[in-house]
Amino acid sequence: MSFKPPRRPQFFYTTAPLPCPYVAGRTERKVVTEITGAEAETLHDKLSRAGFRRSHNIAYAPVCPGCSSCIPIRIPVASFQPSRSLRKIAIANAAVHGTIAPARASAEQFQVFQRYQQARHGDGDMATMSFYDYRAMVEDTPIETWLVEFRDPDEQLLGACLTDKLGDGLSAVYSYFAPDLEKRSLGTFTILWLVERARLLGLPYVYLGYWVPESRKMAYKARFRPCEILSGGKWRPMTETDLALLTVE
């Protein structure tokens, strides 16, 4: 008779209140849990389907009292049809090629990352990150994680996307790009690239994190339609009614 050691209980904790990074004047709280051990991949898959996100070896989800603005969103690869504007962005960046690299930080990446933070999020905590902080963000992962690098025909690094590979899809953890190329919409192109990569791998979803209709930084995710949102504990297609109701201030 074989002996199976008892499964370690999974503990969840609630963070202290902090200012919300997305909606001014609101307070943010998260529920967090550690992703470790032999079951890390399985646990991360389950938590991702439940609306959690990963940072380092921690999974988190918002539990803000009186607020439900952060809505988990994902793209169903098989039914996704890019709009005319999204197709134009793909064509404009046709010469850009993405390469899947191991989750290893480099000085070249960090230079682009720093420029992006200072130009786009100069008042945020990430703008003061050192190379060692950046390396921890990239390399401190208990699951299969890629760093997708995007380069032009001259092999100049234009941007990158930290990406987790899930059992049912790809999860865009964090992306950045050269700020002087903002008009190229490389962030949007990154998501389109991930959709095509998931299609090639036979993975059904691309997870985009949280759609926050009231935040200009996060509202753009609703452009990738048809898409699905997590509502009442179940994933369902986003409707025009959702879009109209949730974007009313």
C-alpha positions as CSV (number, residue, x, y, z in Angstrom):
1,M,0.0,0.0,0.0
2,S,1.6,3.3,-1.1
3,F,1.7,6.3,1.2
4,K,0.7,9.7,0.0
5,P,1.8,12.6,2.1
6,P,-1.0,14.9,3.1
7,R,-1.6,17.8,0.8
8,R,-0.4,21.1,2.2
9,P,-3.3,23.5,2.8
10,Q,-3.5,26.6,0.6
11,F,-3.6,29.7,2.6
12,F,-5.1,33.0,1.3
13,Y,-4.4,36.4,2.9
14,T,-5.9,39.9,2.5
15,T,-3.6,42.8,2.0
16,A,-3.9,46.1,3.8
17,P,-5.8,49.0,2.1
18,L,-3.8,51.0,-0.4
19,P,-4.7,53.8,-2.9
20,C,-6.2,52.3,-6.1
21,P,-3.7,52.6,-9.0
22,Y,-6.6,52.7,-11.5
23,V,-9.4,54.8,-10.2
24,A,-8.6,58.0,-8.3
25,G,-10.0,58.3,-4.8
26,R,-10.6,54.6,-4.3
27,T,-8.9,52.1,-2.1
28,E,-7.5,48.8,-3.2
29,R,-7.3,45.5,-1.3
30,K,-6.2,42.1,-2.7
31,V,-6.5,38.5,-1.7
32,V,-3.2,36.8,-2.2
33,T,-1.7,33.3,-2.1
34,E,1.6,31.7,-2.7
35,I,2.3,29.5,-5.8
36,T,5.0,27.0,-4.9
37,G,5.8,23.3,-4.9
38,A,5.2,20.5,-7.3
39,E,1.5,21.5,-7.9
40,A,2.4,25.1,-8.8
41,E,1.4,24.8,-12.5
42,T,-2.0,23.2,-11.6
43,L,-2.7,25.7,-8.9
44,H,-1.9,28.6,-11.2
45,D,-4.1,27.3,-13.9
46,K,-7.1,27.0,-11.5
47,L,-6.5,30.4,-10.1
48,S,-6.2,32.0,-13.5
49,R,-9.5,30.6,-14.5
50,A,-10.9,32.1,-11.3
51,G,-9.7,35.5,-12.2
52,F,-6.4,35.7,-10.4
53,R,-3.2,37.2,-11.7
54,R,0.5,36.3,-11.0
55,S,3.3,38.5,-9.7
56,H,6.6,36.6,-8.9
57,N,5.4,33.5,-6.9
58,I,2.2,35.2,-5.7
59,A,-1.3,35.0,-7.2
60,Y,-3.7,37.8,-6.4
61,A,-7.2,39.1,-7.1
62,P,-9.0,42.3,-6.1
63,V,-11.4,42.2,-3.1
64,C,-12.1,45.9,-2.8
65,P,-15.1,46.7,-0.5
66,G,-17.9,48.4,-2.5
67,C,-16.1,48.2,-5.8
68,S,-16.1,45.7,-8.7
69,S,-14.4,47.8,-11.4
70,C,-11.7,45.2,-12.1
71,I,-13.2,42.6,-14.4
72,P,-11.2,39.6,-15.5
73,I,-11.1,39.4,-19.3
74,R,-9.9,36.9,-21.9
75,I,-9.9,36.4,-25.6
76,P,-11.4,33.2,-27.0
77,V,-8.9,32.4,-29.8
78,A,-11.2,30.4,-32.1
79,S,-13.9,33.1,-32.4
80,F,-11.7,36.2,-32.2
81,Q,-12.1,38.5,-35.2
82,P,-9.9,41.6,-35.3
83,S,-11.7,44.8,-36.2
84,R,-10.6,46.9,-39.1
85,S,-8.5,49.2,-36.8
86,L,-6.8,46.2,-35.3
87,R,-6.0,44.8,-38.7
88,K,-4.4,48.1,-39.7
89,I,-2.2,47.9,-36.6
90,A,-1.1,44.4,-37.6
91,I,-0.3,45.5,-41.1
92,A,1.6,48.6,-39.9
93,N,3.8,46.3,-37.7
94,A,4.2,43.5,-40.3
95,A,8.0,43.8,-40.2
96,V,8.2,43.4,-36.5
97,H,9.0,39.8,-35.4
98,G,8.4,38.3,-32.0
99,T,10.7,35.7,-30.5
100,I,10.0,33.5,-27.5
101,A,12.9,33.7,-25.1
102,P,13.5,32.1,-21.7
103,A,12.4,34.3,-18.7
104,R,15.9,35.9,-18.4
105,A,16.5,39.6,-17.9
106,S,19.0,41.6,-19.9
107,A,20.5,45.1,-19.8
108,E,19.0,45.7,-23.3
109,Q,15.5,44.9,-22.1
110,F,15.9,47.0,-19.0
111,Q,16.9,50.0,-21.0
112,V,13.6,49.9,-22.9
113,F,11.7,49.0,-19.8
114,Q,13.1,52.1,-18.0
115,R,12.3,54.4,-20.8
116,Y,8.8,53.1,-21.0
117,Q,8.2,53.5,-17.3
118,Q,9.6,57.0,-17.2
119,A,7.5,58.1,-20.2
120,R,4.2,56.4,-19.4
121,H,4.2,55.8,-15.6
122,G,6.7,58.3,-14.2
123,D,4.7,58.7,-11.0
124,G,4.4,55.0,-10.3
125,D,6.4,52.6,-8.2
126,M,7.8,50.8,-11.3
127,A,9.5,53.9,-12.6
128,T,12.1,53.6,-9.8
129,M,12.8,49.9,-10.2
130,S,16.5,48.9,-10.4
131,F,17.8,46.2,-12.7
132,Y,17.7,43.8,-9.9
133,D,14.0,44.6,-9.3
134,Y,13.4,44.0,-13.0
135,R,15.3,40.8,-13.0
136,A,13.2,39.5,-10.1
137,M,10.0,40.5,-11.9
138,V,11.1,38.5,-15.0
139,E,12.9,35.5,-13.5
140,D,11.1,34.9,-10.1
141,T,8.4,32.5,-11.5
142,P,7.4,29.0,-10.3
143,I,5.7,28.1,-13.6
144,E,6.6,28.1,-17.4
145,T,7.1,31.7,-18.3
146,W,8.4,33.3,-21.5
147,L,9.7,36.7,-22.3
148,V,8.6,37.5,-25.9
149,E,10.9,40.0,-27.5
150,F,9.8,42.1,-30.4
151,R,12.4,43.4,-32.8
152,D,12.6,45.3,-36.1
153,P,14.3,44.0,-39.2
154,D,17.6,45.5,-37.9
155,E,17.2,43.4,-34.7
156,Q,16.6,46.5,-32.5
157,L,14.6,45.6,-29.5
158,L,11.2,47.5,-29.6
159,G,9.5,45.9,-26.7
160,A,8.7,42.7,-24.8
161,C,5.9,40.9,-23.1
162,L,6.3,38.7,-20.0
163,T,4.0,35.8,-20.7
164,D,2.8,32.8,-18.7
165,K,1.9,29.6,-20.4
166,L,-1.2,28.0,-18.9
167,G,-2.9,24.7,-19.6
168,D,-5.7,26.5,-21.5
169,G,-3.9,29.6,-22.9
170,L,-1.4,32.3,-22.7
171,S,-1.5,35.0,-20.0
172,A,0.0,38.5,-20.7
173,V,1.6,39.3,-17.4
174,Y,3.3,42.6,-18.3
175,S,4.3,44.3,-21.6
176,Y,6.4,47.4,-22.4
177,F,7.7,49.0,-25.5
178,A,9.9,51.9,-26.7
179,P,7.9,55.1,-25.8
180,D,9.0,56.9,-28.9
181,L,7.1,54.3,-31.0
182,E,3.7,54.9,-29.2
183,K,2.0,55.7,-32.5
184,R,2.9,52.2,-33.7
185,S,0.5,50.7,-31.1
186,L,3.0,48.0,-30.2
187,G,1.0,47.1,-27.0
188,T,-2.0,46.3,-29.2
189,F,0.2,44.4,-31.7
190,T,1.6,42.4,-28.8
191,I,-1.8,41.1,-27.9
192,L,-2.6,40.2,-31.5
193,W,0.7,38.3,-31.7
194,L,-0.2,36.4,-28.6
195,V,-3.6,35.4,-30.1
196,E,-1.9,34.0,-33.2
197,R,0.7,32.2,-31.1
198,A,-2.0,30.6,-28.9
199,R,-3.8,29.6,-32.1
200,L,-0.7,27.9,-33.4
201,L,-0.2,26.1,-30.1
202,G,-3.9,24.9,-30.0
203,L,-4.5,26.9,-26.8
204,P,-8.1,28.3,-26.5
205,Y,-7.6,31.6,-24.6
206,V,-5.4,34.6,-24.2
207,Y,-5.8,36.1,-20.7
208,L,-5.5,39.9,-20.5
209,G,-5.8,40.5,-16.8
210,Y,-8.3,43.1,-15.7
211,W,-10.5,45.3,-17.8
212,V,-11.2,48.5,-15.8
213,P,-13.7,50.6,-17.8
214,E,-13.1,53.6,-15.6
215,S,-9.4,53.6,-16.2
216,R,-7.9,54.9,-19.4
217,K,-4.9,52.6,-18.9
218,M,-7.0,49.4,-18.7
219,A,-10.2,50.2,-20.7
220,Y,-8.5,49.4,-24.1
221,K,-8.8,45.7,-23.5
222,A,-12.4,45.7,-24.5
223,R,-11.3,46.4,-28.1
224,F,-10.3,42.8,-28.6
225,R,-13.7,41.3,-29.4
226,P,-15.4,39.0,-29.2
227,C,-14.1,38.6,-25.7
228,E,-15.2,37.0,-22.4
229,I,-15.5,38.4,-18.9
230,L,-15.7,36.7,-15.6
231,S,-19.1,37.5,-14.1
232,G,-20.7,35.8,-11.1
233,G,-18.0,33.2,-11.0
234,K,-18.5,32.2,-14.7
235,W,-16.9,33.2,-17.9
236,R,-19.3,34.5,-20.5
237,P,-19.2,36.6,-23.7
238,M,-19.1,40.4,-23.2
239,T,-22.2,42.0,-24.7
240,E,-23.0,45.4,-25.9
241,T,-25.1,45.9,-22.8
242,D,-22.1,45.1,-20.6
243,L,-20.0,47.7,-22.5
244,A,-22.7,50.4,-22.3
245,L,-23.5,49.8,-18.6
246,L,-20.0,49.4,-17.3
247,T,-18.5,52.4,-19.1
248,V,-21.1,54.8,-17.8
249,E,-19.4,57.0,-15.1
